[in-house]
Each structure stands twice: as structure tokens, then as C-alpha cells.
Amino acid sequence: MPEPEEERPSAAATERAEEMLDRVGQRVGRYASLAGLRLRRMAAVAREEAEDIWAEAESVRRREQP
């Protein structure tokens, strides 16, 4: 169903809205990249900690065996 002429946004308003969405998209993309990088770093640290705990547990187990 076509919109009446009065309810259609002007070309300038549409262009401005598109510019705003583009800027928001760029910002969200930048923050998403940073968040992804931080998550990868946190995962690497957690993996290292888990490996250290595993190695310590193996060491304790070897010492306790006759």
C-alpha cells in the first residue's frame, strides 16, 4: 500500500538517517572488534591457567604414586 506524499520522509531526511546508521555501524564494529580481541586474550590467559593447574595436579599425582 503506497504511503501518502505527506508521510514520506524527504530525501534529505533519508540521507541523514543513512549517514547516522553508517556511523553507528562503524562504531559498533570498532567496539565489537575490541571486545573480540579482549575475549581472545582472556581465553588465552584462562587456558594458560588451566594448563598450569593441570601440570601441578600431574606433578602431585606422580609424587604420591609409589
PDB file of N, CA, C, O and CB in Angstrom:
ATOM      1  N   MET A   1       0.841  -1.160   0.000  1.00  0.00           N
ATOM      2  CA  MET A   1       0.000   0.000   0.000  1.00  0.00           C
ATOM      3  C   MET A   1       0.895   1.235   0.000  1.00  0.00           C
ATOM      4  O   MET A   1       1.684   1.410   0.928  1.00  0.00           O
ATOM      5  CB  MET A   1      -0.962  -0.009   1.210  1.00  0.00           C
ATOM      6  N   PRO A   2       0.797   2.088  -1.004  1.00  0.00           N
ATOM      7  CA  PRO A   2       1.661   3.262  -1.077  1.00  0.00           C
ATOM      8  C   PRO A   2       1.335   4.263   0.029  1.00  0.00           C
ATOM      9  O   PRO A   2       0.188   4.412   0.451  1.00  0.00           O
ATOM     10  CB  PRO A   2       1.528   3.929  -2.444  1.00  0.00           C
ATOM     11  N   GLU A   3       2.398   4.949   0.486  1.00  0.00           N
ATOM     12  CA  GLU A   3       2.216   5.955   1.520  1.00  0.00           C
ATOM     13  C   GLU A   3       1.788   7.277   0.876  1.00  0.00           C
ATOM     14  O   GLU A   3       2.192   7.590  -0.244  1.00  0.00           O
ATOM     15  CB  GLU A   3       3.517   6.137   2.346  1.00  0.00           C
ATOM     16  N   PRO A   4       0.983   8.033   1.584  1.00  0.00           N
ATOM     17  CA  PRO A   4       0.650   9.362   1.075  1.00  0.00           C
ATOM     18  C   PRO A   4       1.907  10.223   1.040  1.00  0.00           C
ATOM     19  O   PRO A   4       2.834  10.015   1.823  1.00  0.00           O
ATOM     20  CB  PRO A   4      -0.448  10.032   1.946  1.00  0.00           C
ATOM     21  N   GLU A   5       1.932  11.165   0.151  1.00  0.00           N
ATOM     22  CA  GLU A   5       3.085  12.042  -0.013  1.00  0.00           C
ATOM     23  C   GLU A   5       3.484  12.727   1.295  1.00  0.00           C
ATOM     24  O   GLU A   5       4.674  12.921   1.545  1.00  0.00           O
ATOM     25  CB  GLU A   5       2.790  13.087  -1.070  1.00  0.00           C
ATOM     26  N   GLU A   6       2.532  13.090   2.115  1.00  0.00           N
ATOM     27  CA  GLU A   6       2.820  13.806   3.350  1.00  0.00           C
ATOM     28  C   GLU A   6       3.612  12.959   4.336  1.00  0.00           C
ATOM     29  O   GLU A   6       4.407  13.500   5.104  1.00  0.00           O
ATOM     30  CB  GLU A   6       1.534  14.267   3.990  1.00  0.00           C
ATOM     31  N   GLU A   7       3.413  11.636   4.334  1.00  0.00           N
ATOM     32  CA  GLU A   7       4.036  10.763   5.305  1.00  0.00           C
ATOM     33  C   GLU A   7       5.413  10.267   4.868  1.00  0.00           C
ATOM     34  O   GLU A   7       6.135   9.705   5.691  1.00  0.00           O
ATOM     35  CB  GLU A   7       3.142   9.597   5.572  1.00  0.00           C
ATOM     36  N   ARG A   8       5.798  10.449   3.632  1.00  0.00           N
ATOM     37  CA  ARG A   8       7.099  10.014   3.146  1.00  0.00           C
ATOM     38  C   ARG A   8       8.179  10.953   3.647  1.00  0.00           C
ATOM     39  O   ARG A   8       8.011  12.172   3.609  1.00  0.00           O
ATOM     40  CB  ARG A   8       7.114   9.946   1.613  1.00  0.00           C
ATOM     41  N   PRO A   9       9.302  10.388   4.124  1.00  0.00           N
ATOM     42  CA  PRO A   9      10.395  11.268   4.552  1.00  0.00           C
ATOM     43  C   PRO A   9      11.037  11.930   3.333  1.00  0.00           C
ATOM     44  O   PRO A   9      11.057  11.364   2.240  1.00  0.00           O
ATOM     45  CB  PRO A   9      11.459  10.473   5.363  1.00  0.00           C
ATOM     46  N   SER A  10      11.551  13.116   3.538  1.00  0.00           N
ATOM     47  CA  SER A  10      12.212  13.809   2.432  1.00  0.00           C
ATOM     48  C   SER A  10      13.523  13.105   2.111  1.00  0.00           C
ATOM     49  O   SER A  10      14.031  12.316   2.908  1.00  0.00           O
ATOM     50  CB  SER A  10      12.462  15.303   2.778  1.00  0.00           C
ATOM     51  N   ALA A  11      14.053  13.394   0.953  1.00  0.00           N
ATOM     52  CA  ALA A  11      15.310  12.782   0.528  1.00  0.00           C
ATOM     53  C   ALA A  11      16.432  13.176   1.496  1.00  0.00           C
ATOM     54  O   ALA A  11      17.292  12.356   1.820  1.00  0.00           O
ATOM     55  CB  ALA A  11      15.667  13.207  -0.925  1.00  0.00           C
ATOM     56  N   ALA A  12      16.419  14.419   1.952  1.00  0.00           N
ATOM     57  CA  ALA A  12      17.451  14.878   2.879  1.00  0.00           C
ATOM     58  C   ALA A  12      17.357  14.135   4.210  1.00  0.00           C
ATOM     59  O   ALA A  12      18.380  13.763   4.783  1.00  0.00           O
ATOM     60  CB  ALA A  12      17.330  16.391   3.108  1.00  0.00           C
ATOM     61  N   ALA A  13      16.159  13.920   4.697  1.00  0.00           N
ATOM     62  CA  ALA A  13      15.975  13.196   5.957  1.00  0.00           C
ATOM     63  C   ALA A  13      16.429  11.750   5.809  1.00  0.00           C
ATOM     64  O   ALA A  13      17.056  11.200   6.714  1.00  0.00           O
ATOM     65  CB  ALA A  13      14.502  13.249   6.406  1.00  0.00           C
ATOM     66  N   THR A  14      16.123  11.142   4.693  1.00  0.00           N
ATOM     67  CA  THR A  14      16.529   9.761   4.441  1.00  0.00           C
ATOM     68  C   THR A  14      18.047   9.668   4.361  1.00  0.00           C
ATOM     69  O   THR A  14      18.650   8.748   4.914  1.00  0.00           O
ATOM     70  CB  THR A  14      15.889   9.232   3.141  1.00  0.00           C
ATOM     71  N   GLU A  15      18.659  10.621   3.674  1.00  0.00           N
ATOM     72  CA  GLU A  15      20.108  10.628   3.544  1.00  0.00           C
ATOM     73  C   GLU A  15      20.776  10.812   4.914  1.00  0.00           C
ATOM     74  O   GLU A  15      21.766  10.151   5.228  1.00  0.00           O
ATOM     75  CB  GLU A  15      20.551  11.740   2.577  1.00  0.00           C
ATOM     76  N   ARG A  16      20.223  11.710   5.712  1.00  0.00           N
ATOM     77  CA  ARG A  16      20.758  11.961   7.060  1.00  0.00           C
ATOM     78  C   ARG A  16      20.628  10.696   7.924  1.00  0.00           C
ATOM     79  O   ARG A  16      21.554  10.350   8.658  1.00  0.00           O
ATOM     80  CB  ARG A  16      20.011  13.158   7.735  1.00  0.00           C
ATOM     81  N   ALA A  17      19.510  10.026   7.838  1.00  0.00           N
ATOM     82  CA  ALA A  17      19.302   8.791   8.602  1.00  0.00           C
ATOM     83  C   ALA A  17      20.307   7.723   8.173  1.00  0.00           C
ATOM     84  O   ALA A  17      20.846   7.005   9.016  1.00  0.00           O
ATOM     85  CB  ALA A  17      17.857   8.271   8.414  1.00  0.00           C
ATOM     86  N   GLU A  18      20.559   7.614   6.872  1.00  0.00           N
ATOM     87  CA  GLU A  18      21.529   6.637   6.376  1.00  0.00           C
ATOM     88  C   GLU A  18      22.937   6.968   6.886  1.00  0.00           C
ATOM     89  O   GLU A  18      23.686   6.067   7.262  1.00  0.00           O
ATOM     90  CB  GLU A  18      21.513   6.597   4.829  1.00  0.00           C
ATOM     91  N   GLU A  19      23.296   8.244   6.899  1.00  0.00           N
ATOM     92  CA  GLU A  19      24.602   8.652   7.420  1.00  0.00           C
ATOM     93  C   GLU A  19      24.733   8.289   8.892  1.00  0.00           C
ATOM     94  O   GLU A  19      25.769   7.783   9.324  1.00  0.00           O
ATOM     95  CB  GLU A  19      24.813  10.161   7.227  1.00  0.00           C
ATOM     96  N   MET A  20      23.686   8.547   9.657  1.00  0.00           N
ATOM     97  CA  MET A  20      23.715   8.237  11.082  1.00  0.00           C
ATOM     98  C   MET A  20      23.866   6.732  11.308  1.00  0.00           C
ATOM     99  O   MET A  20      24.637   6.302  12.165  1.00  0.00           O
ATOM    100  CB  MET A  20      22.441   8.752  11.769  1.00  0.00           C
ATOM    101  N   LEU A  21      23.135   5.945  10.542  1.00  0.00           N
ATOM    102  CA  LEU A  21      23.236   4.484  10.677  1.00  0.00           C
ATOM    103  C   LEU A  21      24.622   3.997  10.288  1.00  0.00           C
ATOM    104  O   LEU A  21      25.154   3.087  10.923  1.00  0.00           O
ATOM    105  CB  LEU A  21      22.176   3.786   9.813  1.00  0.00           C
ATOM    106  N   ASP A  22      25.211   4.583   9.265  1.00  0.00           N
ATOM    107  CA  ASP A  22      26.565   4.208   8.864  1.00  0.00           C
ATOM    108  C   ASP A  22      27.556   4.476   9.994  1.00  0.00           C
ATOM    109  O   ASP A  22      28.407   3.638  10.293  1.00  0.00           O
ATOM    110  CB  ASP A  22      26.984   4.973   7.598  1.00  0.00           C
ATOM    111  N   ARG A  23      27.438   5.656  10.624  1.00  0.00           N
ATOM    112  CA  ARG A  23      28.345   5.999  11.720  1.00  0.00           C
ATOM    113  C   ARG A  23      28.163   5.051  12.908  1.00  0.00           C
ATOM    114  O   ARG A  23      29.135   4.600  13.514  1.00  0.00           O
ATOM    115  CB  ARG A  23      28.115   7.452  12.165  1.00  0.00           C
ATOM    116  N   VAL A  24      26.914   4.762  13.225  1.00  0.00           N
ATOM    117  CA  VAL A  24      26.646   3.835  14.330  1.00  0.00           C
ATOM    118  C   VAL A  24      27.230   2.458  14.000  1.00  0.00           C
ATOM    119  O   VAL A  24      27.836   1.814  14.856  1.00  0.00           O
ATOM    120  CB  VAL A  24      25.113   3.729  14.608  1.00  0.00           C
ATOM    121  N   GLY A  25      27.047   2.021  12.778  1.00  0.00           N
ATOM    122  CA  GLY A  25      27.599   0.735  12.359  1.00  0.00           C
ATOM    123  C   GLY A  25      29.106   0.682  12.469  1.00  0.00           C
ATOM    124  O   GLY A  25      29.666  -0.338  12.870  1.00  0.00           O
ATOM    125  N   GLN A  26      29.775   1.778  12.115  1.00  0.00           N
ATOM    126  CA  GLN A  26      31.229   1.832  12.226  1.00  0.00           C
ATOM    127  C   GLN A  26      31.660   1.760  13.682  1.00  0.00           C
ATOM    128  O   GLN A  26      32.612   1.055  14.016  1.00  0.00           O
ATOM    129  CB  GLN A  26      31.773   3.107  11.577  1.00  0.00           C
ATOM    130  N   ARG A  27      30.965   2.484  14.551  1.00  0.00           N
ATOM    131  CA  ARG A  27      31.317   2.467  15.972  1.00  0.00           C
ATOM    132  C   ARG A  27      31.089   1.095  16.582  1.00  0.00           C
ATOM    133  O   ARG A  27      31.928   0.586  17.324  1.00  0.00           O
ATOM    134  CB  ARG A  27      30.509   3.513  16.734  1.00  0.00           C
ATOM    135  N   VAL A  28      29.956   0.509  16.266  1.00  0.00           N
ATOM    136  CA  VAL A  28      29.644  -0.820  16.805  1.00  0.00           C
ATOM    137  C   VAL A  28      30.682  -1.823  16.316  1.00  0.00           C
ATOM    138  O   VAL A  28      31.133  -2.679  17.077  1.00  0.00           O
ATOM    139  CB  VAL A  28      28.213  -1.270  16.391  1.00  0.00           C
ATOM    140  N   GLY A  29      31.057  -1.713  15.048  1.00  0.00           N
ATOM    141  CA  GLY A  29      32.071  -2.611  14.504  1.00  0.00           C
ATOM    142  C   GLY A  29      33.398  -2.470  15.221  1.00  0.00           C
ATOM    143  O   GLY A  29      34.057  -3.466  15.519  1.00  0.00           O
ATOM    144  N   ARG A  30      33.792  -1.234  15.499  1.00  0.00           N
ATOM    145  CA  ARG A  30      35.048  -0.979  16.193  1.00  0.00           C
ATOM    146  C   ARG A  30      35.012  -1.570  17.600  1.00  0.00           C
ATOM    147  O   ARG A  30      35.956  -2.234  18.026  1.00  0.00           O
ATOM    148  CB  ARG A  30      35.334   0.529  16.255  1.00  0.00           C
ATOM    149  N   TYR A  31      33.910  -1.322  18.320  1.00  0.00           N
ATOM    150  CA  TYR A  31      33.796  -1.857  19.681  1.00  0.00           C
ATOM    151  C   TYR A  31      33.691  -3.375  19.678  1.00  0.00           C
ATOM    152  O   TYR A  31      34.212  -4.036  20.577  1.00  0.00           O
ATOM    153  CB  TYR A  31      32.584  -1.256  20.387  1.00  0.00           C
ATOM    154  N   ALA A  32      33.029  -3.924  18.685  1.00  0.00           N
ATOM    155  CA  ALA A  32      32.927  -5.382  18.595  1.00  0.00           C
ATOM    156  C   ALA A  32      34.307  -5.995  18.360  1.00  0.00           C
ATOM    157  O   ALA A  32      34.622  -7.048  18.913  1.00  0.00           O
ATOM    158  CB  ALA A  32      31.956  -5.793  17.462  1.00  0.00           C
ATOM    159  N   SER A  33      35.127  -5.338  17.542  1.00  0.00           N
ATOM    160  CA  SER A  33      36.485  -5.830  17.304  1.00  0.00           C
ATOM    161  C   SER A  33      37.301  -5.796  18.589  1.00  0.00           C
ATOM    162  O   SER A  33      38.009  -6.752  18.907  1.00  0.00           O
ATOM    163  CB  SER A  33      37.178  -4.998  16.214  1.00  0.00           C
ATOM    164  N   LEU A  34      37.201  -4.703  19.319  1.00  0.00           N
ATOM    165  CA  LEU A  34      37.931  -4.603  20.585  1.00  0.00           C
ATOM    166  C   LEU A  34      37.454  -5.651  21.579  1.00  0.00           C
ATOM    167  O   LEU A  34      38.260  -6.274  22.269  1.00  0.00           O
ATOM    168  CB  LEU A  34      37.774  -3.205  21.185  1.00  0.00           C
ATOM    169  N   ALA A  35      36.152  -5.841  21.650  1.00  0.00           N
ATOM    170  CA  ALA A  35      35.602  -6.839  22.573  1.00  0.00           C
ATOM    171  C   ALA A  35      36.080  -8.235  22.182  1.00  0.00           C
ATOM    172  O   ALA A  35      36.418  -9.040  23.050  1.00  0.00           O
ATOM    173  CB  ALA A  35      34.053  -6.783  22.583  1.00  0.00           C
ATOM    174  N   GLY A  36      36.108  -8.524  20.891  1.00  0.00           N
ATOM    175  CA  GLY A  36      36.590  -9.830  20.432  1.00  0.00           C
ATOM    176  C   GLY A  36      38.047 -10.046  20.785  1.00  0.00           C
ATOM    177  O   GLY A  36      38.434 -11.140  21.194  1.00  0.00           O
ATOM    178  N   LEU A  37      38.859  -9.005  20.628  1.00  0.00           N
ATOM    179  CA  LEU A  37      40.270  -9.100  20.977  1.00  0.00           C
ATOM    180  C   LEU A  37      40.440  -9.356  22.468  1.00  0.00           C
ATOM    181  O   LEU A  37      41.244 -10.198  22.869  1.00  0.00           O
ATOM    182  CB  LEU A  37      41.010  -7.823  20.570  1.00  0.00           C
ATOM    183  N   ARG A  38      39.691  -8.638  23.282  1.00  0.00           N
ATOM    184  CA  ARG A  38      39.777  -8.838  24.735  1.00  0.00           C
ATOM    185  C   ARG A  38      39.335 -10.243  25.135  1.00  0.00           C
ATOM    186  O   ARG A  38      39.935 -10.865  26.012  1.00  0.00           O
ATOM    187  CB  ARG A  38      38.922  -7.797  25.465  1.00  0.00           C
ATOM    188  N   LEU A  39      38.293 -10.732  24.492  1.00  0.00           N
ATOM    189  CA  LEU A  39      37.820 -12.094  24.799  1.00  0.00           C
ATOM    190  C   LEU A  39      38.877 -13.127  24.435  1.00  0.00           C
ATOM    191  O   LEU A  39      39.090 -14.083  25.180  1.00  0.00           O
ATOM    192  CB  LEU A  39      36.505 -12.398  24.046  1.00  0.00           C
ATOM    193  N   ARG A  40      39.547 -12.944  23.290  1.00  0.00           N
ATOM    194  CA  ARG A  40      40.598 -13.888  22.895  1.00  0.00           C
ATOM    195  C   ARG A  40      41.757 -13.853  23.896  1.00  0.00           C
ATOM    196  O   ARG A  40      42.316 -14.892  24.245  1.00  0.00           O
ATOM    197  CB  ARG A  40      41.111 -13.563  21.472  1.00  0.00           C
ATOM    198  N   ARG A  41      42.110 -12.647  24.352  1.00  0.00           N
ATOM    199  CA  ARG A  41      43.181 -12.542  25.354  1.00  0.00           C
ATOM    200  C   ARG A  41      42.779 -13.224  26.658  1.00  0.00           C
ATOM    201  O   ARG A  41      43.574 -13.948  27.259  1.00  0.00           O
ATOM    202  CB  ARG A  41      43.528 -11.065  25.618  1.00  0.00           C
ATOM    203  N   MET A  42      41.548 -12.989  27.091  1.00  0.00           N
ATOM    204  CA  MET A  42      41.065 -13.616  28.324  1.00  0.00           C
ATOM    205  C   MET A  42      41.055 -15.137  28.182  1.00  0.00           C
ATOM    206  O   MET A  42      41.408 -15.849  29.122  1.00  0.00           O
ATOM    207  CB  MET A  42      39.652 -13.102  28.677  1.00  0.00           C
ATOM    208  N   ALA A  43      40.657 -15.630  27.032  1.00  0.00           N
ATOM    209  CA  ALA A  43      40.635 -17.076  26.805  1.00  0.00           C
ATOM    210  C   ALA A  43      42.052 -17.648  26.845  1.00  0.00           C
ATOM    211  O   ALA A  43      42.268 -18.740  27.370  1.00  0.00           O
ATOM    212  CB  ALA A  43      39.966 -17.401  25.453  1.00  0.00           C
ATOM    213  N   ALA A  44      43.014 -16.913  26.291  1.00  0.00           N
ATOM    214  CA  ALA A  44      44.400 -17.378  26.311  1.00  0.00           C
ATOM    215  C   ALA A  44      44.921 -17.439  27.742  1.00  0.00           C
ATOM    216  O   ALA A  44      45.588 -18.404  28.117  1.00  0.00           O
ATOM    217  CB  ALA A  44      45.292 -16.460  25.458  1.00  0.00           C
ATOM    218  N   VAL A  45      44.626 -16.428  28.538  1.00  0.00           N
ATOM    219  CA  VAL A  45      45.062 -16.415  29.936  1.00  0.00           C
ATOM    220  C   VAL A  45      44.401 -17.564  30.701  1.00  0.00           C
ATOM    221  O   VAL A  45      45.062 -18.262  31.470  1.00  0.00           O
ATOM    222  CB  VAL A  45      44.725 -15.054  30.604  1.00  0.00           C
ATOM    223  N   ALA A  46      43.107 -17.756  30.491  1.00  0.00           N
ATOM    224  CA  ALA A  46      42.398 -18.844  31.174  1.00  0.00           C
ATOM    225  C   ALA A  46      42.969 -20.196  30.757  1.00  0.00           C
ATOM    226  O   ALA A  46      43.099 -21.092  31.591  1.00  0.00           O
ATOM    227  CB  ALA A  46      40.884 -18.786  30.866  1.00  0.00           C
ATOM    228  N   ARG A  47      43.310 -20.354  29.482  1.00  0.00           N
ATOM    229  CA  ARG A  47      43.890 -21.616  29.005  1.00  0.00           C
ATOM    230  C   ARG A  47      45.250 -21.857  29.667  1.00  0.00           C
ATOM    231  O   ARG A  47      45.549 -22.978  30.077  1.00  0.00           O
ATOM    232  CB  ARG A  47      44.038 -21.601  27.457  1.00  0.00           C
ATOM    233  N   GLU A  48      46.077 -20.805  29.773  1.00  0.00           N
ATOM    234  CA  GLU A  48      47.374 -20.938  30.435  1.00  0.00           C
ATOM    235  C   GLU A  48      47.204 -21.339  31.899  1.00  0.00           C
ATOM    236  O   GLU A  48      47.923 -22.204  32.399  1.00  0.00           O
ATOM    237  CB  GLU A  48      48.163 -19.624  30.336  1.00  0.00           C
ATOM    238  N   GLU A  49      46.256 -20.710  32.577  1.00  0.00           N
ATOM    239  CA  GLU A  49      45.999 -21.044  33.977  1.00  0.00           C
ATOM    240  C   GLU A  49      45.557 -22.498  34.114  1.00  0.00           C
ATOM    241  O   GLU A  49      46.014 -23.207  35.011  1.00  0.00           O
ATOM    242  CB  GLU A  49      44.933 -20.107  34.567  1.00  0.00           C
ATOM    243  N   ALA A  50      44.685 -22.933  33.240  1.00  0.00           N
ATOM    244  CA  ALA A  50      44.204 -24.317  33.286  1.00  0.00           C
ATOM    245  C   ALA A  50      45.355 -25.292  33.040  1.00  0.00           C
ATOM    246  O   ALA A  50      45.439 -26.335  33.688  1.00  0.00           O
ATOM    247  CB  ALA A  50      43.085 -24.538  32.243  1.00  0.00           C
ATOM    248  N   GLU A  51      46.248 -24.947  32.097  1.00  0.00           N
ATOM    249  CA  GLU A  51      47.400 -25.808  31.832  1.00  0.00           C
ATOM    250  C   GLU A  51      48.320 -25.870  33.048  1.00  0.00           C
ATOM    251  O   GLU A  51      48.854 -26.931  33.372  1.00  0.00           O
ATOM    252  CB  GLU A  51      48.177 -25.304  30.606  1.00  0.00           C
ATOM    253  N   ASP A  52      48.503 -24.741  33.717  1.00  0.00           N
ATOM    254  CA  ASP A  52      49.328 -24.721  34.929  1.00  0.00           C
ATOM    255  C   ASP A  52      48.715 -25.592  36.020  1.00  0.00           C
ATOM    256  O   ASP A  52      49.424 -26.346  36.685  1.00  0.00           O
ATOM    257  CB  ASP A  52      49.502 -23.282  35.440  1.00  0.00           C
ATOM    258  N   ILE A  53      47.420 -25.492  36.203  1.00  0.00           N
ATOM    259  CA  ILE A  53      46.723 -26.298  37.217  1.00  0.00           C
ATOM    260  C   ILE A  53      46.848 -27.777  36.873  1.00  0.00           C
ATOM    261  O   ILE A  53      47.084 -28.606  37.751  1.00  0.00           O
ATOM    262  CB  ILE A  53      45.223 -25.891  37.321  1.00  0.00           C
ATOM    263  N   TRP A  54      46.689 -28.106  35.587  1.00  0.00           N
ATOM    264  CA  TRP A  54      46.792 -29.494  35.145  1.00  0.00           C
ATOM    265  C   TRP A  54      48.202 -30.029  35.400  1.00  0.00           C
ATOM    266  O   TRP A  54      48.362 -31.148  35.885  1.00  0.00           O
ATOM    267  CB  TRP A  54      46.432 -29.615  33.649  1.00  0.00           C
ATOM    268  N   ALA A  55      49.216 -29.238  35.076  1.00  0.00           N
ATOM    269  CA  ALA A  55      50.598 -29.671  35.275  1.00  0.00           C
ATOM    270  C   ALA A  55      50.886 -29.870  36.764  1.00  0.00           C
ATOM    271  O   ALA A  55      51.560 -30.828  37.144  1.00  0.00           O
ATOM    272  CB  ALA A  55      51.579 -28.643  34.671  1.00  0.00           C
ATOM    273  N   GLU A  56      50.385 -28.980  37.594  1.00  0.00           N
ATOM    274  CA  GLU A  56      50.582 -29.113  39.041  1.00  0.00           C
ATOM    275  C   GLU A  56      49.895 -30.375  39.561  1.00  0.00           C
ATOM    276  O   GLU A  56      50.462 -31.093  40.385  1.00  0.00           O
ATOM    277  CB  GLU A  56      50.042 -27.866  39.780  1.00  0.00           C
ATOM    278  N   ALA A  57      48.692 -30.646  39.092  1.00  0.00           N
ATOM    279  CA  ALA A  57      47.968 -31.854  39.511  1.00  0.00           C
ATOM    280  C   ALA A  57      48.719 -33.107  39.079  1.00  0.00           C
ATOM    281  O   ALA A  57      48.795 -34.070  39.843  1.00  0.00           O
ATOM    282  CB  ALA A  57      46.542 -31.863  38.925  1.00  0.00           C
ATOM    283  N   GLU A  58      49.275 -33.114  37.872  1.00  0.00           N
ATOM    284  CA  GLU A  58      50.050 -34.262  37.391  1.00  0.00           C
ATOM    285  C   GLU A  58      51.299 -34.460  38.258  1.00  0.00           C
ATOM    286  O   GLU A  58      51.675 -35.587  38.579  1.00  0.00           O
ATOM    287  CB  GLU A  58      50.451 -34.064  35.903  1.00  0.00           C
ATOM    288  N   SER A  59      51.930 -33.345  38.628  1.00  0.00           N
ATOM    289  CA  SER A  59      53.114 -33.407  39.462  1.00  0.00           C
ATOM    290  C   SER A  59      52.801 -34.002  40.833  1.00  0.00           C
ATOM    291  O   SER A  59      53.542 -34.849  41.333  1.00  0.00           O
ATOM    292  CB  SER A  59      53.715 -32.022  39.616  1.00  0.00           C
ATOM    293  N   VAL A  60      51.708 -33.556  41.432  1.00  0.00           N
ATOM    294  CA  VAL A  60      51.289 -34.072  42.739  1.00  0.00           C
ATOM    295  C   VAL A  60      50.963 -35.560  42.617  1.00  0.00           C
ATOM    296  O   VAL A  60      51.338 -36.351  43.483  1.00  0.00           O
ATOM    297  CB  VAL A  60      50.058 -33.283  43.282  1.00  0.00           C
ATOM    298  N   ARG A  61      50.277 -35.937  41.564  1.00  0.00           N
ATOM    299  CA  ARG A  61      49.898 -37.343  41.389  1.00  0.00           C
ATOM    300  C   ARG A  61      51.156 -38.215  41.244  1.00  0.00           C
ATOM    301  O   ARG A  61      51.210 -39.305  41.813  1.00  0.00           O
ATOM    302  CB  ARG A  61      48.974 -37.509  40.145  1.00  0.00           C
ATOM    303  N   ARG A  62      52.158 -37.757  40.499  1.00  0.00           N
ATOM    304  CA  ARG A  62      53.388 -38.550  40.330  1.00  0.00           C
ATOM    305  C   ARG A  62      54.121 -38.690  41.651  1.00  0.00           C
ATOM    306  O   ARG A  62      54.679 -39.750  41.935  1.00  0.00           O
ATOM    307  CB  ARG A  62      54.314 -37.905  39.281  1.00  0.00           C
ATOM    308  N   ARG A  63      54.131 -37.643  42.464  1.00  0.00           N
ATOM    309  CA  ARG A  63      54.821 -37.714  43.759  1.00  0.00           C
ATOM    310  C   ARG A  63      54.128 -38.675  44.712  1.00  0.00           C
ATOM    311  O   ARG A  63      54.786 -39.299  45.545  1.00  0.00           O
ATOM    312  CB  ARG A  63      54.901 -36.327  44.396  1.00  0.00           C
ATOM    313  N   GLU A  64      52.806 -38.805  44.602  1.00  0.00           N
ATOM    314  CA  GLU A  64      52.055 -39.668  45.521  1.00  0.00           C
ATOM    315  C   GLU A  64      52.096 -41.138  45.121  1.00  0.00           C
ATOM    316  O   GLU A  64      51.805 -42.002  45.948  1.00  0.00           O
ATOM    317  CB  GLU A  64      50.618 -39.210  45.595  1.00  0.00           C
ATOM    318  N   GLN A  65      52.445 -41.439  43.893  1.00  0.00           N
ATOM    319  CA  GLN A  65      52.475 -42.831  43.456  1.00  0.00           C
ATOM    320  C   GLN A  65      53.746 -43.494  43.991  1.00  0.00           C
ATOM    321  O   GLN A  65      54.806 -42.869  44.043  1.00  0.00           O
ATOM    322  CB  GLN A  65      52.408 -42.930  41.898  1.00  0.00           C
ATOM    323  N   PRO A  66      53.629 -44.786  44.394  1.00  0.00           N
ATOM    324  CA  PRO A  66      54.795 -45.497  44.947  1.00  0.00           C
ATOM    325  C   PRO A  66      55.841 -45.808  43.902  1.00  0.00           C
ATOM    326  O   PRO A  66      56.873 -46.400  44.219  1.00  0.00           O
ATOM    327  CB  PRO A  66      54.359 -46.780  45.604  1.00  0.00           C
TER     328      PRO A  66
END
